[in-house]
Amino acid sequence: MDTAQGSRLLSEVGGESLEEILGSLRTAYHHATTVEGNASINYRSKTTGIAELDEIVTRHFQSTKIGGLSITGRYLPLVYKIASTLVSSPNNKAVIIIDYEGRFEALRLKCSTADLDHIYVLQPAESARDQIRDIIADIESYMVYDPEAKQSSDRELWGTIAIGGTGGGDVSAGWKGWLHVDREQVQPFPSDITLNEALQQREERQKAVDAAGWQASSAWGDFIFHED
């Protein structure tokens, strides 16, 4: 099994047995393939460590009874934010990234080198976009047989983030989702501003543009975040 970044998967984490961990991965797959409207009512919401986002995910689940976080738009900054937050103190989790698009860049993660070792990136072939079962089987094999799999045993396995593909993770990011990410809007110049006034304010406006973050929007709430 290929790993673009990181070197370990988990054999036994946070008191959970290997069977329980693999069971959670199968549950994630089952959720992704459940017919809409028949999602399991036993879903247990996972927190990301980002309070505003967790509140939105909770409201979404309470309203729809559909678990998980599905992100669309310019979703990679939020993926980096979630992964970095989860593996850093005080969360100290381990995370699996299934990157179907091959666009995940470890350099954009805001976590220490030591924490980076607990983010495991799998990049399945283009033809494997719909083969979640096979990918989970690869993860099982790595967990059971690779000697490096025990080196992260002091961390809890949080779950999976799937980029592209057809879902299958606790967080899925792709062309379809209920949380939309885009650049934070900067207040435009007033319609009656003169050219000279606009030129005088150009520097301040550029600072505002440079300082702008990202906006995540949904029917269940919005929030602004920065990658730093």
C-alpha positions in Angstrom: 0.0 0.0 0.0 1.4 3.4 -1.0 1.8 6.2 1.4 2.6 9.7 0.1 3.4 11.1 3.5 3.8 9.5 6.9 5.1 6.1 7.6 2.8 4.4 10.0 -0.7 3.0 10.4 -2.1 1.7 13.7 -2.3 -1.8 15.1 -3.9 -0.9 18.4 -4.8 2.6 19.4 -6.2 4.3 22.5 -7.4 1.1 24.1 -9.3 0.0 20.9 -8.6 -3.4 19.5 -7.6 -3.8 15.9 -11.0 -5.4 15.2 -12.8 -2.4 16.6 -10.6 0.0 14.6 -11.2 -1.9 11.3 -14.9 -2.1 12.2 -15.0 1.7 12.4 -13.5 1.9 8.9 -16.1 -0.5 7.6 -18.8 1.5 9.3 -17.5 4.6 7.4 -17.8 2.7 4.1 -21.3 1.5 5.0 -22.4 5.1 5.8 -21.1 6.3 2.4 -23.1 3.6 0.5 -26.3 4.0 2.6 -29.3 5.2 0.5 -30.0 8.8 1.3 -32.8 9.0 4.0 -31.9 5.7 5.5 -28.7 6.7 7.3 -28.0 4.9 10.6 -29.5 6.7 13.6 -26.7 5.2 15.7 -24.1 7.5 14.1 -21.7 9.0 16.7 -20.5 12.4 15.8 -16.8 12.8 15.8 -15.3 16.2 16.8 -12.6 17.8 14.8 -11.2 20.0 17.6 -12.5 23.1 15.7 -15.4 24.3 17.9 -17.3 26.3 15.3 -17.1 23.5 12.8 -18.1 20.8 15.3 -21.2 22.8 16.2 -22.3 23.0 12.6 -21.7 19.3 12.1 -23.9 18.6 15.1 -26.7 20.8 13.9 -26.5 19.2 10.5 -26.9 15.7 12.0 -29.7 16.7 14.3 -31.5 18.2 11.3 -30.9 15.5 8.7 -30.0 12.4 10.7 -27.1 11.9 8.2 -23.7 11.7 9.8 -20.3 12.9 8.6 -18.9 16.0 7.1 -19.2 16.6 3.4 -17.2 19.5 2.0 -17.3 21.1 -1.4 -15.9 24.2 -3.1 -12.3 25.1 -2.4 -12.1 22.4 0.3 -8.4 21.7 0.6 -7.6 24.5 3.1 -10.3 23.1 5.4 -8.9 19.6 5.0 -5.4 20.9 6.0 -6.9 22.7 9.0 -8.8 19.7 10.2 -5.9 17.3 9.8 -3.4 19.7 11.5 -5.8 20.3 14.4 -6.5 16.6 15.0 -2.9 15.5 15.2 -1.6 18.5 17.2 -1.9 19.0 21.0 -4.2 18.7 22.8 -6.0 16.3 20.4 -3.0 14.1 19.5 -4.9 11.9 17.2 -3.8 9.9 14.1 -5.6 10.5 10.8 -5.8 8.6 7.5 -6.1 10.6 4.3 -7.4 8.8 1.2 -6.4 11.2 -1.6 -8.0 10.2 -4.9 -7.0 13.5 -6.6 -3.3 13.5 -5.7 -3.4 17.1 -4.6 -2.8 16.8 -0.9 0.4 18.8 0.0 2.0 18.0 3.4 3.8 21.3 3.3 0.5 23.1 3.8 -0.1 21.3 7.1 0.4 23.5 10.2 1.7 20.9 12.6 5.1 19.8 14.0 7.2 17.3 12.2 6.6 14.8 15.0 2.8 15.2 14.6 3.1 14.9 10.8 4.2 11.3 11.3 0.7 10.5 12.4 -1.0 11.6 9.2 -1.1 8.7 6.7 -1.8 9.6 3.1 -3.0 6.9 0.7 -3.2 7.8 -3.0 -5.2 5.1 -4.8 -5.1 4.8 -8.6 -7.7 6.7 -10.6 -9.4 3.4 -11.4 -9.9 2.8 -7.7 -12.2 5.7 -7.0 -15.2 3.4 -6.4 -13.2 0.6 -4.7 -13.5 1.6 -1.1 -13.7 -2.0 0.1 -10.4 -2.9 -1.5 -8.7 0.2 -0.1 -10.0 -0.7 3.4 -8.6 -4.3 2.9 -5.2 -2.7 2.0 -5.3 -0.7 5.3 -6.2 -3.9 7.2 -3.2 -5.7 5.7 -0.8 -2.9 6.5 -2.1 -2.6 10.1 -1.7 -6.4 10.7 1.5 -7.1 9.0 3.7 -4.1 8.7 6.2 -3.8 11.6 6.0 0.0 11.5 2.3 -0.2 12.4 3.0 -0.4 16.1 5.0 2.8 16.4 1.9 5.0 16.7 0.1 2.8 19.2 0.0 5.6 21.8 -2.4 7.6 19.6 -6.1 7.3 19.1 -7.1 6.6 15.5 -9.6 9.4 14.7 -10.8 8.2 11.3 -10.5 8.9 7.6 -10.7 12.0 5.4 -11.5 11.2 1.7 -10.5 13.7 -1.0 -12.3 13.1 -4.3 -13.8 9.8 -5.0 -17.3 9.0 -3.8 -17.0 9.5 -0.1 -16.2 6.7 2.3 -14.6 8.8 5.1 -15.6 10.5 8.3 -14.9 13.7 6.2 -15.4 13.6 2.5 -14.2 16.5 0.2 -15.3 16.7 -3.4 -17.6 18.2 -6.0 -20.7 17.5 -3.9 -21.2 18.5 -0.2 -23.3 20.4 2.2 -20.5 22.6 3.5 -19.1 25.0 0.9 -15.7 26.6 1.3 -14.5 29.7 -0.5 -12.4 32.8 0.1 -13.7 35.2 2.7 -15.3 38.1 1.0 -13.6 41.5 1.4 -15.9 44.6 1.6 -15.9 46.1 -1.9 -15.3 49.8 -2.6 -18.5 51.9 -2.2 -20.2 52.5 -5.6 -19.8 56.3 -5.3 -16.0 56.3 -4.6 -13.8 58.4 -6.8 -10.7 57.1 -8.6 -8.5 59.2 -6.4 -10.1 57.9 -3.3 -9.7 54.4 -4.5 -6.0 54.9 -5.2 -5.5 56.4 -1.7 -7.2 53.4 -0.1 -5.4 50.8 -2.3 -2.7 49.9 0.2 -5.2 49.4 3.0 -7.4 47.4 0.8 -4.6 45.1 -0.3 -3.8 44.5 3.4 -7.4 43.5 3.9 -7.3 41.1 1.0 -4.1 39.5 2.2 -5.5 39.1 5.7 -8.7 37.5 4.4 -9.3 33.9 5.5 -11.6 31.2 4.3 -15.4 31.0 4.7 -17.2 27.7 5.3 -21.0 28.1 4.6 -24.0 25.9 5.0 -27.7 25.9 5.8 -26.6 25.0 9.4 -24.1 27.7 10.0 -21.0 29.5 8.7 -17.6 30.3 10.1 -14.4 31.9 9.1 -11.0 30.2 9.4 -7.4 30.7 8.6 -4.8 28.0 7.7 -2.3 29.3 10.2 
